[in-house]
Amino acid sequence: MSPTASSSAAYEYSFYPELDISCDFENIPAFASTFFPVLYSLLFMIGLVGNALVIWVLTVFKKVRAMTDVYLLNLAIADLLFVFSLPFLVQYSIVSQWTFGNAMCKIISSAYFIGFYSSAFFITIMSVDRYLAIVRSVYALRVRTTAHGVITSLVLWVVAILASTPDLIFFQEMNYHNQTKCIPHYPDSNNGWKTFSNFEVNALGWLIPVGVLIFCYYSILKNLQKCQTQKKYKAMKLVFIVVIVFFLFWTPVNIVLFLDSLRNMYIIDDCHTSQRLDLAMELAEALSFVHCCLNPIIYAFVGEKFKKHL
């Protein structure tokens, strides 16, 4: 139910009989069943409270008056989609069984991917917003309105939902090695679909956003060198830190997904590397979940308006 196909379950379907290898993956579920339930329980509590506070401050005190506020509000909602999947992952990690039925399997996996894509999209659009405000300030006066922010947000949510549609279709409750799992089932066990899914996450959730971020912040830094003002530096500090944190916490899982695609194409086909890759999937996914809790902490310590209301 994630880019790595559900925490504590990645190892379940990453074994490929076509490779004619027999590997012992027992260390991975044992590790998952002890470490991840504790981690995900903590992240659920921190993420729920933190993102709820962000939504509360934005809607009650700040009244969502600016385009940036609209994007911050939607980013907090996207992070909550991650958070709401965590209790299911806790139970899944402990018993290594999916017990919530096929409908919930599709709902939770879809919610995860929608949250993943929308989080990446809103962090990207926040950087574009900073670019317009600082580099194209005259043009920004016409387009940086709350109404435009709402329309843009709706478009991004639609794109995120469309990008997550394959996961809604393919993820299902299945009996796998005498255990009930919530895993993707691709047509005719075709690794092509799984590889496409990985590349889709890489492209829409990391490569394109990072490309846009690099362009925006390179242009912003060039502009600030010409006209150094304390006000402009403060205006971009919060968004810049949010972007850096996104890059640090989502790059590992995208690297692992790319390597998994190489395994799907049989470029990586030895047992030892496959074992390490499955464990890396578990750890990288856990790291990505931490991200949903960090944005509210960043707002509290860096955002001056947030500190005033908290």
C-alpha positions as CSV (number, residue, x, y, z in Angstrom):
1,M,0.0,0.0,0.0
2,S,2.9,2.3,-0.7
3,P,5.6,2.9,-3.3
4,T,7.4,-0.1,-1.9
5,A,4.1,-2.0,-2.0
6,S,3.2,-1.9,1.7
7,S,5.4,-1.8,4.7
8,S,6.5,-5.2,6.0
9,A,5.1,-6.8,2.9
10,A,7.6,-5.8,0.3
11,Y,9.5,-9.0,0.7
12,E,6.2,-10.9,0.1
13,Y,6.1,-10.4,-3.6
14,S,9.7,-9.3,-4.4
15,F,10.7,-13.0,-4.8
16,Y,10.6,-13.9,-8.4
17,P,10.3,-17.6,-9.2
18,E,11.4,-16.8,-12.8
19,L,14.9,-16.1,-11.5
20,D,15.1,-19.6,-10.1
21,I,16.5,-18.4,-6.8
22,S,15.6,-19.5,-3.3
23,C,16.3,-16.9,-0.7
24,D,15.6,-16.8,3.0
25,F,13.7,-13.6,3.8
26,E,12.8,-14.5,7.4
27,N,15.0,-11.8,8.9
28,I,13.0,-9.1,7.1
29,P,9.6,-9.9,8.5
30,A,11.1,-10.5,12.0
31,F,12.7,-7.1,11.9
32,A,9.5,-5.5,10.6
33,S,7.3,-7.0,13.3
34,T,9.4,-5.7,16.1
35,F,10.6,-2.2,14.9
36,F,8.0,-0.8,12.6
37,P,4.9,-1.1,14.9
38,V,6.6,1.0,17.5
39,L,7.8,3.5,14.9
40,Y,4.5,3.8,13.1
41,S,2.6,4.2,16.3
42,L,4.8,7.2,17.3
43,L,4.5,8.7,13.8
44,F,0.7,8.3,13.9
45,M,0.4,10.3,17.1
46,I,2.9,13.0,16.1
47,G,1.6,13.3,12.6
48,L,-2.0,13.4,13.6
49,V,-1.5,16.1,16.3
50,G,1.0,18.1,14.2
51,N,-0.9,18.3,11.0
52,A,-4.2,18.9,12.8
53,L,-2.6,21.9,14.5
54,V,-1.4,23.3,11.2
55,I,-4.9,23.0,9.7
56,W,-6.4,24.6,12.9
57,V,-4.0,27.6,12.8
58,L,-4.5,28.1,9.1
59,T,-8.3,27.9,9.2
60,V,-9.1,29.5,12.6
61,F,-6.4,32.2,13.1
62,K,-5.0,33.0,9.6
63,K,-8.2,32.4,7.7
64,V,-6.3,31.2,4.7
65,R,-5.9,34.7,3.2
66,A,-2.9,34.1,0.9
67,M,-2.1,31.6,-1.9
68,T,0.8,30.2,0.3
69,D,-1.7,29.5,3.1
70,V,-3.9,27.5,0.6
71,Y,-0.9,25.4,-0.4
72,L,0.2,24.9,3.2
73,L,-3.3,23.8,4.1
74,N,-3.5,21.3,1.3
75,L,0.0,20.0,2.2
76,A,-1.2,19.3,5.7
77,I,-4.2,17.4,4.4
78,A,-1.9,15.4,2.1
79,D,0.3,14.5,5.1
80,L,-2.8,13.4,7.0
81,L,-3.6,10.9,4.3
82,F,-0.2,9.2,5.1
83,V,-1.0,9.4,8.8
84,F,-4.4,7.7,8.5
85,S,-2.8,4.7,6.9
86,L,-0.4,4.1,9.8
87,P,-2.7,2.3,12.2
88,F,-3.4,-0.3,9.5
89,L,0.4,-0.7,8.9
90,V,0.9,-1.2,12.6
91,Q,-1.4,-4.2,12.6
92,Y,-0.1,-5.4,9.3
93,S,3.5,-5.3,10.6
94,I,2.7,-7.2,13.8
95,V,0.7,-10.1,12.3
96,S,1.9,-10.1,8.7
97,Q,-1.7,-10.5,7.7
98,W,-4.2,-8.2,6.1
99,T,-7.5,-8.5,8.1
100,F,-9.5,-5.5,6.9
101,G,-11.0,-6.8,3.7
102,N,-10.5,-6.1,0.0
103,A,-12.3,-2.7,0.0
104,M,-10.1,-1.3,2.8
105,C,-7.0,-2.7,1.0
106,K,-7.9,-0.6,-2.0
107,I,-8.9,2.5,0.0
108,I,-5.8,2.6,2.2
109,S,-3.4,1.9,-0.6
110,S,-5.1,4.5,-2.8
111,A,-5.0,7.0,0.1
112,Y,-1.3,6.5,0.5
113,F,-0.5,7.1,-3.1
114,I,-2.8,10.1,-3.4
115,G,-1.1,11.5,-0.3
116,F,2.3,10.8,-1.8
117,Y,1.6,12.5,-5.1
118,S,-0.3,15.4,-3.7
119,S,2.4,16.1,-1.1
120,A,5.1,16.2,-3.8
121,F,2.9,18.4,-6.0
122,F,2.1,20.9,-3.2
123,I,5.7,21.2,-2.2
124,T,6.6,21.8,-5.8
125,I,3.8,24.4,-6.3
126,M,4.9,26.2,-3.1
127,S,8.3,26.6,-4.7
128,V,6.8,27.9,-7.9
129,D,4.8,30.3,-5.7
130,R,8.0,31.6,-4.1
131,Y,9.6,31.9,-7.5
132,L,6.8,34.1,-8.8
133,A,6.7,36.2,-5.6
134,I,10.5,36.9,-5.6
135,V,11.6,36.6,-9.3
136,R,8.4,37.6,-11.2
137,S,7.0,39.9,-8.6
138,V,5.1,42.1,-11.1
139,Y,3.4,39.2,-12.8
140,A,2.8,37.6,-9.4
141,L,0.5,40.5,-8.4
142,R,-2.1,39.3,-10.9
143,V,-1.9,35.5,-10.4
144,R,-1.0,35.0,-6.7
145,T,-4.6,35.2,-5.4
146,T,-6.5,32.9,-3.0
147,A,-8.9,32.0,-5.8
148,H,-6.1,30.9,-8.1
149,G,-4.6,29.0,-5.2
150,V,-7.8,27.1,-4.7
151,I,-8.2,26.3,-8.4
152,T,-4.6,25.1,-8.7
153,S,-5.0,23.0,-5.6
154,L,-8.1,21.3,-7.1
155,V,-6.3,20.6,-10.3
156,L,-3.3,19.0,-8.4
157,W,-5.7,16.8,-6.3
158,V,-7.3,15.6,-9.5
159,V,-3.9,14.8,-11.1
160,A,-2.9,13.0,-7.8
161,I,-6.1,10.9,-7.9
162,L,-5.6,10.0,-11.6
163,A,-2.0,9.1,-11.0
164,S,-3.1,6.8,-8.1
165,T,-5.8,5.1,-10.2
166,P,-3.6,2.1,-11.2
167,D,-3.0,1.4,-7.5
168,L,-6.8,1.4,-6.8
169,I,-7.2,-1.1,-9.6
170,F,-4.2,-3.5,-8.9
171,F,-4.0,-3.5,-5.1
172,Q,-6.2,-6.2,-3.6
173,E,-6.6,-8.7,-0.8
174,M,-4.9,-11.9,-1.9
175,N,-3.9,-15.2,-0.4
176,Y,-0.1,-15.4,-0.7
177,H,1.8,-18.4,0.6
178,N,-1.2,-19.2,2.9
179,Q,-1.3,-15.7,4.3
180,T,-3.8,-12.9,3.5
181,K,-1.9,-9.9,2.0
182,C,-2.8,-6.5,0.6
183,I,-0.5,-6.4,-2.4
184,P,-0.7,-5.4,-6.0
185,H,-1.8,-8.1,-8.5
186,Y,-0.7,-7.2,-12.0
187,P,-2.3,-8.8,-15.1
188,D,-0.7,-12.2,-15.9
189,S,1.9,-11.6,-13.2
190,N,3.5,-9.2,-15.7
191,N,6.5,-7.4,-14.2
192,G,6.0,-4.7,-16.9
193,W,3.1,-3.2,-14.9
194,K,5.1,-3.2,-11.7
195,T,8.1,-1.5,-13.5
196,F,5.7,1.1,-14.9
197,S,4.3,1.8,-11.5
198,N,7.8,2.3,-10.1
199,F,8.8,4.6,-12.9
200,E,5.6,6.5,-12.4
201,V,6.4,7.2,-8.8
202,N,10.0,8.1,-9.7
203,A,8.9,10.5,-12.4
204,L,5.8,12.2,-10.9
205,G,6.8,11.9,-7.2
206,W,10.5,12.8,-7.4
207,L,12.2,13.5,-10.8
208,I,9.8,16.2,-12.1
209,P,9.3,17.9,-8.7
210,V,13.1,18.0,-8.1
211,G,13.7,19.4,-11.6
212,V,11.2,22.2,-10.9
213,L,12.6,22.8,-7.4
214,I,16.1,23.2,-8.8
215,F,15.0,25.7,-11.4
216,C,13.0,27.7,-9.0
217,Y,15.6,28.0,-6.2
218,Y,18.4,28.6,-8.6
219,S,16.4,31.5,-10.1
220,I,15.5,32.7,-6.6
221,L,19.1,32.6,-5.4
222,K,20.3,34.5,-8.5
223,N,17.6,37.2,-7.8
224,L,18.5,37.5,-4.1
225,Q,22.1,38.1,-5.0
226,K,21.1,41.1,-7.1
227,C,18.7,42.5,-4.5
228,Q,19.4,41.3,-1.0
229,T,16.6,42.1,1.4
230,Q,15.9,40.5,4.8
231,K,12.2,40.4,4.0
232,K,12.7,38.2,0.9
233,Y,15.0,35.9,2.7
234,K,12.4,35.4,5.5
235,A,9.7,34.8,2.8
236,M,11.5,31.8,1.3
237,K,13.1,30.3,4.5
238,L,10.1,28.2,5.5
239,V,9.4,26.8,2.0
240,F,13.1,26.2,1.4
241,I,13.5,24.0,4.5
242,V,10.3,22.1,3.6
243,V,11.7,21.4,0.2
244,I,15.1,20.3,1.6
245,V,13.4,17.9,4.0
246,F,11.2,16.5,1.2
247,F,14.4,15.8,-0.9
248,L,16.2,14.1,2.0
249,F,13.4,11.9,3.1
250,W,12.0,10.9,-0.3
251,T,15.2,10.4,-2.3
252,P,16.1,7.0,-0.7
253,V,12.8,5.4,-1.4
254,N,12.9,6.6,-5.1
255,I,16.5,5.2,-5.4
256,V,15.3,1.8,-4.0
257,L,12.3,1.8,-6.4
258,F,14.6,2.4,-9.4
259,L,16.7,-0.5,-8.3
260,D,13.6,-2.6,-7.9
261,S,12.7,-1.8,-11.5
262,L,16.1,-3.1,-12.5
263,R,15.3,-6.3,-10.6
264,N,12.0,-6.5,-12.4
265,M,13.9,-6.4,-15.7
266,Y,16.3,-9.0,-14.4
267,I,19.3,-6.7,-14.5
268,I,19.6,-7.4,-10.8
269,D,19.1,-11.1,-10.3
270,D,21.3,-12.4,-7.5
271,C,19.9,-13.6,-4.2
272,H,22.2,-11.6,-1.9
273,T,21.4,-8.3,-3.7
274,S,17.7,-9.1,-3.8
275,Q,17.7,-9.6,0.0
276,R,19.5,-6.3,0.6
277,L,17.1,-4.5,-1.7
278,D,14.0,-5.9,0.2
279,L,15.4,-4.7,3.5
280,A,16.3,-1.3,1.9
281,M,12.7,-1.0,0.8
282,E,11.5,-1.5,4.4
283,L,13.9,1.1,5.8
284,A,13.4,3.6,3.0
285,E,9.6,3.4,3.3
286,A,9.9,4.0,7.1
287,L,12.0,7.1,6.4
288,S,9.4,8.4,4.0
289,F,6.7,8.1,6.6
290,V,8.8,10.2,9.0
291,H,8.4,13.0,6.5
292,C,4.7,13.4,7.1
293,C,5.4,14.4,10.7
294,L,8.2,16.8,10.0
295,N,6.4,19.6,8.2
296,P,4.3,20.7,11.2
297,I,7.5,20.7,13.3
298,I,9.2,22.9,10.7
299,Y,6.2,25.3,10.7
300,A,6.4,25.5,14.5
301,F,10.1,26.3,14.7
302,V,10.7,28.3,11.5
303,G,7.4,29.9,10.5
304,E,7.0,33.0,12.6
305,K,3.3,33.3,12.1
306,F,2.8,29.7,13.2
307,K,4.9,30.3,16.3
308,K,2.7,33.3,17.2
309,H,-0.5,31.2,17.2
310,L,0.8,28.0,18.8
